[in-house]
Structures are given as structure tokens and as C-alpha cells.
């Protein structure tokens, strides 16, 4: 069994949350981080309105310039200063924008981030005929 079952049903649920929400951009591309002025957002950043997250603003989202018709990936960030783990959605991002986002979120020694790209596998446990 894989350590990570990157299954279609998970991504389907993320898409449902995404489509049922509106995006609120709090940091347009090119603006600086509100606390760390040396960090410049490589794409639009914000949250999904009327969703829940640990910071109480809503689910965080990076929005690139491309077509944002589904959630392409998620970032999982571990922050040792805040003693926190955050999940952020990526939509409409080109590979170049994804690379810039990964450099942006991994600049500091206090936070490191991984990316989980969209999968379309259907896990065996979901098929009642097996």
C-alpha cells in the first residue's frame, strides 16, 4: 500500500469546497508580506470566503494567472515558530508560478513546505466489486 493514496475522491471534495466559495485576495502579486517585508508574494494570495481554517480567515489559496477551474495542488507547511501546520490550495498556477511559490514559502528556516500534486487514482477500498 502506498504511504499516500492520492485519490480522486479527495480532490473532488477540495474542488467542491473551492467552487462553493469565493476567493478573497488579501495579498496581490508583488506585494510584501505584512510582517516580513523582505518576502514578496509571487502570485495572488488570499483565502476562500466562508470556509474554516486554523487562522480563522478561511482556507488559504495561491492563485496564478491561468485558468482556475480546479484545485491543482496543495501546500502543507510546517512552521516551528507558530508550532503550526497549514494547508494551502494552488489554483491556476503555471509550473513557473509553482516554482516561485515553493521558493517563496521555503525561504525561512522556520517554515518548510511540501507540495502534493493532484492525482486521479481511485483507491481499491472504494470499489465494492473487489
Order of alpha helices (4+ residues) and beta strands (2+ residues): alpha-beta-beta-beta-beta-beta-alpha-beta
